Amino acid sequence: MSAADVSPPAAEGADAPGRGRDPLVRMVLLAWPRGSRFALGVLLGSVATGSAVALLGIAAWLLAKAAEHPPITALSVAIVATRALGVTRGVARYLERLVTHDAAFRTLADVRVKVYERLARTEARPSPTTTLNRGASHRSTGSSPTTTLNRGASRRSMGPLRSGDLVSRLVSDTESTQDLLLRGLTPPLVAVVAGGVTTAVCTALLVPGGLVLAAGLLLTGLAVPLIAARLGRAPGERQAEARGRLSTSLVDALHGAPDLVAYGAMERAVHRVEEADAELTRLARRDAGLLGFGAGATALVTGLTVWASLLLGVAAVDDGSLHPVPLAVLVLTTLAAFEIVQPLPAVAARLGALRAGGARLFDVLDTPAMVEPPADPAALPDPPPADLGVRGLKVRYGPEEPWALRGIDLEVPTGAKVAVLGPSGAGKSTLAEVLLRFRDPDAGTVELGGADLLGYDRDDARRAIGGVPQDPHVFASTLRENLRLALPETDADEGGDTDTHGGDERLWEALERTRLADEVRAMPHGLDTEVGVHGTRLSGGMRSRLAMARAVLAAPRILVLDEPTAHLDPDTRDAVMADVLDAADAEGFSTLLITHDLAGLERMDRVYVLSEGRVLQEGTPQELADQEGWYRDALRLGH
């Protein structure tokens, strides 16, 4: 049975085994499915290291024996063995590197997939200018890009992450797994195997010499690394944090440059980058000092051990208990043996940084998913249903947080146009998150065609329910590629690279419906225009219309629009909404419009008014206008 067929010991989850253990142990457990490959790597490493030690020992025997002028035939076996060991050493070292690096890189690839999957399941969506805390109905704005992982305090193990720190976790901290497996796992195991065999051989030659070698190897391979690990733990932890701060401050300065310049704060931002860089440099110097300590201590112990072996060997030769030829073998084998433990102090000095990187990595992997996949997903009917029912829906972002939704009920019949209206903080965007499967409800149900929405696979559910979230992401690519994301793969493949291909006709049709086509035609490169990072080359209104065009192209059965016209002027807003609703009517979509704006609601079949997570009013626009309440008050105030 291979290691791949055995479950990791004490694993508590497929994404993050060994939860609650030391991060270093958990990082090693991530490699458990490839344990047999690492075991083979340890064997090959032991052969390579043992060959190197044996090569010097046999060479010592050959030189010492040759000084006695024996027949050449007495040296032939040693000569052949020397050549064979030289070849074996190179081949075994190459195979060891090949096997262990292959296993480490495959494990690293698995870890990266787990991290991205976890981020996708925890709704880690970066926003270039805002941090949202919808549970408290609060928005703080600034110039720094921020990603919020798992906004609910009861469902998260970490707080908001800035984009720079998240990049550091995705790159440096994730790669710490590879560093640990290659430098912290194989070398110590090789040292145990090869060091034990070498000590046994030297003990067979001369017992005191073997004991001295054992003491020297223990000092160099255990005591010095423990001291280096102790000295390097705190700086290593600070180094991981400093790397995250440098990445964060640098990304903040780059993304927020226009605002920083406008408010005269660029100098302070640059100063923060310089401070973070200076701190990281200081810690790197201390890390280099620890490496120097390890190298110096190893050289000192090596020299003392060789001298002790030499003196003990000379004394044994004087009293006749040891022949001069084995003396040469003992001394040079003792010298070569320290190659076995030479890498260990440097690895130990890095353990603090690796542990800190692992802890930051598992902060991500341990974050509970906001959307749990069903154990046995139901098959989505074809075509998907177009009616939606919300029953007693309750959501909050933590056990101590107020309820964002307090048991709301609403209906979206097939082909109907329904609006959810209310002030900021009413719970409208939380409702959109649940419907678009960005989070699970805490209580209540959402029914799609009479069946529980949570019973469908997320991707299947999004084929039926799609739309525009409040903060739609625009990718740093062309307009065409941003639009083609919404097309099925087969349809996207039919689209060409120029406007003359038939696949672009659907793109232009969607742009026409969102009143963006004329502006795109006026651009020098048309659909091939680069939109910049987060769509910075487009205006806010163009980004909103691009997101709506994507939603129209995706053609979901139920179209959920969360504040889709927030960045549009009144004339464009009314025209775009009229075109989108016409498209919905033509395609037979059901539409759920989530907004705080009363303009254009006359086309809605039904309106629900939300406030503080509750439905205050419901009815047709005319019915609500005739009733006393929030809707009529808002009409009077002109909102």
N, C-alpha and C positions, 0 to 999 in steps of 0.2 A: 504494500500500500504506500503510495506516495504522500508527501505532505499536502499536496493539493486535495487529497481525499479526506483530510482530517480537519475538523473545525479548530480554530485557534482556541487555546485554553482560556477559560474565563472570559470569553468574548461576550459582550453584552449588546452588540448591535453590528449589523453588517457594515455600517459606515465607519464606526469608531470603536474597534474592539478594545476590551480591557478598560472600560470607562471607570475612572476613579483611581487608576494606577498612575505611577510615575510616567510622565510623557515619554521618556526614553524607552521604557518597557513597551508602551503602547505603539511607539514607532516601529520597534522590532516586531511586534505582533502583526503589523500591517504586511510584513514580508512572509508571514507564516505560509500562505499558499505556495510560496517558492522556496520553502525550507530545504527541500532536497537539492536544489541548485546551489544554495549557499553552503550546504554540507559538502557538496562536491567541490565547491570553491575552496573551502577550508582544507580539504584533503589535498587538492592540487597546490595550495599555498604551502602546506606543510612539506610536501615533496620538494617544491622549489627552494624553500628556506633550508630544509634538511640537506638538499644537494649542495647548496652553497657552503654550509658548514662542513659537510663531509669532504667537499672538494679541497678546502684549505687543510683539513686534517690529513687527507691522503697525500696532498702535496708536501706537507711537513714530513710525513713518514718517508716519502720518496726522496726528499733532499737529505734527510738524516741518514737514511739507509745507503744512499749513493756515496756518502762520505766514507763508508766502510769498504768501498770498492768491491761489491759483490758481483757475481756473474750477471750479465744483462738479463738473463732469463728470470732472475729473481725479482727484477723490477718490471717485467712486462705486464703483469697483471695490474699493478698500480698505475702504470702508464695508460693502459686501456681504460681503467676505472676513472682516471682523471678526465680523459676525453669524454667518456660516457656521462659523467656527472656534469660536465660543462654543458653538454647538449641537453641533458635532462633538466637542468636548472632553467635554461632559456625557454624550452618548450613548456615546462610546467608553469612557469611564471606567465607566459603568454596565455595559456589555457585558463589559468586562475583569473587573470584580468578579464578575459573574454566571458567566462561563466558568471563571475560576480557582478561585473558591470551590466551584463545583459539582464540578470535578475533584478539588480537595483533599478535600472532604467524602466523595466516593465512595472516594478512596484511603484516607482515614481509616477508613471503614466496612470496607473490605477488610482493613486492618491489624488492626482489632479482631476480625474474624472469624478471621484467622490466629492471633491471640494466644489466643482462646478455644479454637480447635481444638487448638493446641499444648498448652494446659493440660489439655484433655480427654485428649489422647494421652500426657501425661506423668503422669497420675494425680495432679493437683494437688488434693488433697482437704483442706480446712482442718479442723483439730480444735480445739475450743475450749480444751482443757486439756492436750493432750499432744503431744510431738514423738516420733515413732517412728523408731527406727533398727534395723529388724528384722534387718538383716544382721549386726549385732554383738550381737543379742539383748539390747538395752539400751533402756530407756525412761526418759526424763527428764520429770518432771512439773513444771508450773508454772501460773501464772495467765494466761499470754499465749497468744492464739490463734496457731497456727503452721501454715503450709502447707509441706509438703515436696515439692519438685519433683524428680522423677527421683532416687529415693534411691540408686541405684547410682552410685558415684563414677566408674566407667568409662564411664557412659552420660550423664553430666550435665556441663554447663558452669557450673552454679551450685549453691549449697548450699541449705539450708533457708531458706525465706522466711517471715517473719511476715506475718500477714494484712494489717496496716496497710501494710507495704512493698509487698505484692502489689497492694493497691488503688491505691497511688501509681503503680505501673508500669502498671496497667490504665487509669488516667485521665490523670494529668499526663504521664507519659513517652510514652504512646501519642499524645496530642494534640500532642506536640512535632513529630511528622511533619507535622501540619497547619500548625503555625507556620512550619516550615522551608519548606514548599512555597509558602505564601502570602507570606512576608516575606523569605525567603532565596533563593528561586529566581527568581521573576518580576522583582522590582525590579532586581537586578543586570543581568539580560539586557536589560530595558528601558533601563537607563542606558547600556549599550554601544551600543544601536541609536540611541536619541534623542540621546545625547551626541555620537556620531560625526557625525550629520547636522548638529547645531547647530554643532559646531566647524568643520565644512566650510563652512557658510554664513558664519560670522564670519571665517574665513580668506579667503573670497572678497571680503568687504568690506574687510578690512585684515589682511594677513598677520601682523604683530606682535600685533595684537589676538586673532587666532585662536590663536596660539601661547600667549599668556598665558591665554586661556580653557582651552586644553587642559591647561596646567600646573595651573590651579586645579581643574579637574574631576578630574584625576588625584590631586591632594592630598586633595580632599574625598571622592572616590569610591573611592580605593585606599589612600592612606597613612593617613588618619585611621581608616578601618575596620580596617586591619591592626593599628594600635596599640590600638584599642578591643578587637579580638578577642584580642590578646595579653594585655592587662590583664584581660579578663573570662573567660579560659579557666579558670583555677584556681578563682575564686569561682563560676563557673557550674557546674563539676563538684561543688563542695561544696554548691551550692544544691540540686541534684537529690538528693544524699545526705541533706541536712538535711530536705528535704521528706519523704523516706521515713522518716527517724527520727521526725519529728513525727507523721506518720500512724501509725507503729507504736506509739509511746508513748501516743498518744491512744486507739487501739483497745485496747491492753493495759489502760489504766486503766479504760475503760468495761466491757470484758468481764470483767476480773478484779476489779471493784469489791467483790463480796462477800468474796472471799479477802483482798484488800488491807485492807479494813476489819477483818476478823477477826484478822489478824496485825499490825495497827497499821502497815501499810506504805503506806497511802494517801497520806500526806504526801510520802513519797519519790517515789511514782508521779507525783503532781501536780508535784513539783519537776522531774522528768525532762521532763514536758510543757512546763513553763515554760522550761527550758534549751533544749529543741529549738526552741521558738517564738522565743526570743531570738536563737539562732544564725541561724535563717531570716530574722528581721527585720534582723539585722546585714548579712547577705549581700544582702538586698533593697535596703538603703540604699546599699551599695557599687554595686549594679547601677544604682540611680538616679543615683549619682555618675558612673558611666561614660556614662550617657545624657546627663547634663549636659555632660560633657567633649565628647562627640560634637557636641552642639548648639552649644556655644561655639566649638569648633574650626571647625565648618562656617561659622558666622557670621563668624568672623575671616577665614578664607580667602576667603569670598564678598566681604567688604568690600574686602580688599586687591586681589582680582582686578578688581572693578568700578573701583576707583580707578586701577589700572594701565591698564585698557582706556581709561578716560576720558582719562588723561594722554597715552597714546599716540595716541588719536584726536584730541585737541586739537592735538598737535604735527603730526599729519598734515594737519589742516585748515589750520594756519598755513603749512605749506610747499606747500599747494595740491594735495596728493596724495589728499585725501579731502574730499568735499562735506559740509556740516554735517548734511544730512538723514540720510545713512548713518551719521554719528557717533551720532545719537540711536538709530538702530536697533541699532548695535553695542553701545552701553552697556546699553540696556534688555534686549536679547537675552542679553547676558552675565549680567545680574542674574537673568533668568528661567531661564537654563540650570541654575542650581544647585538648582532644584526637582527636576531629574532625579536628582541624587545625594543629596538631602536624607535619604531613609530609610536609606541604607546604613550610616552609623555606628551607628545604633541596632540594626540587624539584626546587625552584626558583634559588638556588645557582648553579644548574646544567644547567639552561636554556641557559647560554652563550655557554657552550660546545655542548649542543644539537642543538642550532641554527647554530653553526659553522659546526657541523657534517652534518646537513641538507643541508647547503649551498654547501658543498663539494659533497654530494649525488646528489643534483639537477644539479651541474655542469656536472655530467655524464648523467643524465636523459634529460637535456636540449640540449645535443649535437645533432645537426641535423644529421639525418641518411645520410650516403654517398650513400646508395642504397635505393631508395624509392620503396616499393612494388607496383605493378600495382593495380588500383582499381578493375578491372575486368580481372584477368589473363586469357590469352588464353590457350587452351589445347595444349600441346606439341604433335605433331604427333608421332605415333609409327610405325616403328622406327623413332627416331629423324632425322632431316635433317643433312647432313654432309657437306653442303656448307655454306660459310660465306662471307659476303660482308660488307665492311666498307666504309661509304659515308660521306665525309666532317667532320670527327671526330675532335672535338676540346675539350681540357681539360686544365684547369688551377687550381691552388691550392689556389687562392684567388684573390679578385678584383684588388689588386696591384701587383700580381705576374705575371711573364711572362707566356705566353702560353706554356704548356708542349707539347701539340699537336696542330698544327695549320691547321686543316682541311685536314687530310690525307685520302687517298682512297687506298684500297687494296682489292684483291679478293683471296679467298681460295676455289677453286672448289672442288667438291666431290672427295675424294681419292687423292688429290694433296698434294705435299710437298712444302711448301712455307717458306722462311726464311725472317726475318726482321733483317737487319744488320745496325750497326751504332756505333759511339763512345759513351762513357759514357755521360749521359745527353741528349741524342738524343730524349728521350721520349719512348724508347722501353718498359720499365717496366710499364709506365703509360698505354700504349696500352694493356699490359697483364692484368693489374688491371681491365680495362673496360671489356675485353673479359671474364674474370673469375668472373665478377659481384661483384668485391670489391668496385667499385665506379660507379656512373652514369656519362655519358658525359655531358659537358656543352652545346654542340651543335653537330649536325650531328647525324647519325644513325648507328647502327650495325644490319645487317639483317642476320637472321638465316633461311635458306630455303626461302628467300624472305620476311619473316615477321620480324617485329621489335623485337629485342632481349629483349628490356625493357618491352614488352607486356607479357612476360612469367614470372611465378613465379621463384624466384632465384634458388630454388632447382631443378625445372624442367630444367631451362637453364643450370645448371651445370651437368645435366645428359647428355646433348648434348655436352657441352664444358667443358673440364676439363684438368688437366695437373699438371705442377710443377711450382709454383710461385718462385720468385727469392730467398725468404727466407723461405723455407718450414719448418714447425714445426715438430719436432720429439718428441713424447710423452714419458714421463718417465714410460715406461712399457717394455714389451718384444718385440722382433722383430715380433713375430707372431701377437700380438695385434696391432702393428703399421701397419702391412700389411692388417689385416682383416678390418681395418677402411674403406678400399676402396671397400670391397665386399658388395653387397646387404645383408640385414639382413638374408634372407632365406639361401643364400649361406654361410654366415658366420656361421650360426647355424649348418650347416652340417659339418663344420670343427671340428675336434676333438682336444683333448689336447695333442696328440702325433703325431709323423710323420707318424704313420701307418694309420691314417684316411684319407679318400679320399679328404677331404677339403683342406689338406695341399698340394696336388698335384699342385693346381693352384698357391699357394704361391711359391713353388719351381720353377715352370715354369717362374713366373715373376722375381724371383731372377736370374735364368739362363739368361734371356734376358737382365738383367742389370749387368751381370758379377759379381754378389755378392754371388752366391750360394756356390762357393768353400770356400770363407771366412767364411760363416755362418756354413758350415759343419765342418770347423776346430775348431769352438768354442765348448767348453765343453758341453754347453746346447743347441746348435743348435738354433732352432727358439724360444726357451724359454729363450734365453739370454736377460738379462736386459740391456737396452741401456743407462740408467742414465738420469738425468735431461737434457732436450734439446739434448739428444743423445750424451752426453759428453764422453761416453765410446766408441763411434765410431769415426773414423777419418772423416775429412770433406768430403773426397771422398765417404766414405761409407754412410754418411748421404744423400749425393746427389743421390747416386744410390738407396738407400732405398726409397726416395721420388719418383724417376722415376718408381720403381717397383710398388709403390702404384698407380701411374698414369696408368700404364699398366693394373693393376688389375681392376681399375674402368671402363675401356673400354669405354671412351667417344667417341662420333662420331667424334669430332674434338679435337685433342690433342695439347694443347698449352704448349710449353716448354720454360720457361724464364731462360736463362743462365743455362741449366741443367748440364753442364759439367765443371762448373767454378773451381771445386776443384779437377779435375782429371788430371793425367799425360797424355801426348799426346797419348801414345799407348792405355791406358784404355779408354780415351775419344773417340778415333776413333772407338774402338771395341764396346763400349756401344752404341754410336749413330747408328752404323750400325745395331746392334741387335734391337734397339728400332724402327728404320725405317723399318726393315724387319717385325717386329711384326705389325706395322701400316699397311704395305702392306697386310699382311696375314689377318688382321681383317677388312680391308677396312676403316681404320681411315683416316681422313684428318689431316695433321700435319702442325702446325705453329711453327717454330723454331725462337726464339728471342735470338740473340747472338751478341757479338762483335768480335767473332772469325771466321775467314774465313775457317778454316779447316773443311772438310767434306761437303762443300756446293755444291760439284759437283753432289750430288744426288738430289739436290733441283730442282723442276720444275720451280720455279720462285723466284727471290730475290728482295726485296725492301730495298733500302738504305735510312735510316732516318738520318737527322741532324737538330738539333734545332727544332724539332717538325714537320719537313716537309719531304716529300718524294723527295729525290734528284734524285734517279735513280730507274728504275725497268726493269726487263727483266730476261732472263735465265742467269745462271752463265757465259756461254760462251759469250753471247751478252754483258754483263757488262764488261767482261775482254777485249773485243775488243773496248770498248768505253773509251774516255777520261773522267776521273771523279774520285770520291772518291774510288770506288771499285778497279779500276786498280792501283791507287796510293797505296792503302793498300796492294795489292798483291805484288807490287814492294818492299815495305818496309818489307814484310814478316810477316805482322800482320794477 
